């Protein structure tokens, strides 16, 4: 297996262990000590402590709002030290989210993430997600 395939597998494992398993203690297994998370606010982008705080917010503020959450890797492409992943999150809105009460509606969130690897770990991350479309699914008629 080449480096690109290993990096794609590492990213899928990170999502399974940290996001789905809700285990932030595993972050150092998948991320470099000096990682940069460009998806985070500017004052909380660099290093494992900042990454831990970012993921704790995601795991406590976003995921619990959904029952039966699923995260699907639609496709991944690896080139050099980068992996691009098209992902879809699906769940039923059964808990409060961003101050909004649960609606019971099913929703899906499409995202694209780019991760740069160094030594088999994620060193840098960028992502874009359709939060507007996602919120419209929850708030819609």
C-alpha positions, 0 to 999 in steps of 0.5 A, a space after each residue: 500500500 502506498 503513502 496516499 492509500 495509507 493517508 486515506 485510511 488514517 483519515 477514515 480511522 480518525 473519523 471512526 475513532 475520534 468523531 464516531 467513537 468520541 475519543 479526543 484522547 486519540 487525537 495525537 495518534 492522527 495529528 502532528 503536535 504542531 498541526 494547523 486546523 484552518 477550519 477553526 477560528 484564527 486564535 485556536 488553529 495551531 497545536 494539539 491543545 487547540 485541536 482538542 478544544 475544537 473537537 470537544 466543541 464538535 463532540 459536545 455541541 454538534 453531534 449530540 443534537 442528532 440521533 443515529 448520526 452517520 458519516 460517509 466518505 463518498 470519495 477520497 483522492 490522494 496526491 503527494 502529501 494531500 488527501 481530499 475527501 468528499 463527506 456526508 453527515 446524516 442524522 435526525 435532529 433530536 436535540 438542541 443545536 445552536 440554540 434551536 430546539 429539536 425538529 425531528 427532521 432528517 438532515 444531511 451535511 455535505 463537506 469537502 476536506 483537504 488534509 496535508 500529511 507529514 510522517 503519516 499524521 495530519 499536519 494541516 487541515 482545511 474544510 468547507 461545508 454547506 451549513 446554510 443548506 444543512 440549517 435550511 433542512 432543519 428549519 424548513 417548512 
